[in-house]
Amino acid sequence: MASDKKVRVGIIGVGGIANGKHMPNLAKIENVEMVAFCDLIRERAEEGARKYGTPDAEVFTDYRDLLKIKDIDVVHVCTTNDAHSFITVDALEAGKHVMCEKPMAINAAEAKKMVDAAKRTGKKLTIGYQNRFRPDSQYLKQLCDNGELGEIYFAKALAVRRRAVPTWGSFLDEEKQGGGPLIDIGTHALDLTLWMMNNYEPEMVVGTTYHKLGSRKNAANAWGPWDPEKFTVEDSAFGFIKMKNGATIILEASWALNTLQIGEAMTVLCGTEAGADMLDGLRINGEKYSRLYTTKPELQSGGVAYFEGNSSDPGEVEARQWIDAVVNDKEPLVKPEEAYVVSQILEAIYKSAQTGEPVYFK
């Protein structure tokens, strides 16, 4: 694709994540035009087109009609989790590059279909793990890749809220979402941790899920009380993951948990040469000259390794890197094969929680 050509984008699913992340950030990119909008609720698609679309932007309620537009280059899939896989596969088959919002799919089998479709069609596919593009994540990734932590053999992936249950949309609907905080925010923390470790070979998972606080009426909550009748997913989930090389990862995810140690999309890494965590900003710890040290790098200024520019907004950096990958035929930073492993591990935690047994990977 010629670098001076406009990249024509279609948005499928014009709800919260499209309005909160995808469309406003695409609108900042000079060579992008949003030319088609699709949502099951036509008014939402019309509003998206009015706010972000070209003057002749088209509006649909059936995504298949959007995919028939020949000169759309890129599709952003921002639907409920249960629709990610089949819409993505159809979009790839229609010759479009696809950015799909996280989690990749409602389960590992559906995620695998997406990986296979990308390989079969030769089109680019990436998943919306924007936390990789934060300045602290970028800096820590460089440390890890340069071997400054040594062999990372123990890690924690943390996505813990004390009381912040999303009460809008389909978040509490297991059928549409595939789960609660584990698949919603735990997915970000796990993606970040596996990426830092550059380790995508799980051997065994043990998991537990809980629905302890979700049945309470008039509960304190950041977004107002939830409806216990509609709260059909877990309110917290925990996983113990053993990798094939012997490394261990502990994953903690909650929307509602009686704890003061809270934080989202965080990782704690323990290596043979040094450690790092995101518990109080980014902290690096280790030993030098027979003394222990802790340092906090200054991350306010400067760009990041995967992006030419000065924005530190992860959603904008993600969008720019993705469009750059499409225009200049580069590999996107978030590879579908990596996101597929995240889906496999999340599914294994749910399965282990259901059966009470460990889940082993072949």
Protein Blocks (a to p, Z undefined) as FASTA:
>chain_A
ZZkbccddddehjafklmmmmmmmmmmpmkbccfbdcdfblklmmmmmmmmmcfklccdf
bfklmmmpmklmbdcdfbdfklmmmmmmmmmmnopacdddddfblbfklmmmmmmmmmmn
opacddddfklmpmklmmmmmmmmnopnopafbdcdddddfblcdfehjllmmklnopaf
lmmmmmmmmmmmmmmnopabdfbdcdddddfklmpghiacfkopadfklmmbcfbdcddd
ddfkopacdddddfbdcdfbdcehiaddddfkbccdfknojaddddeehiacdddddfkg
ocdfkbgcjbfbfklmmmmmmmmmmmnopacfbdfklmmmmmmmmmmmmmmmmnopacdd
ZZ
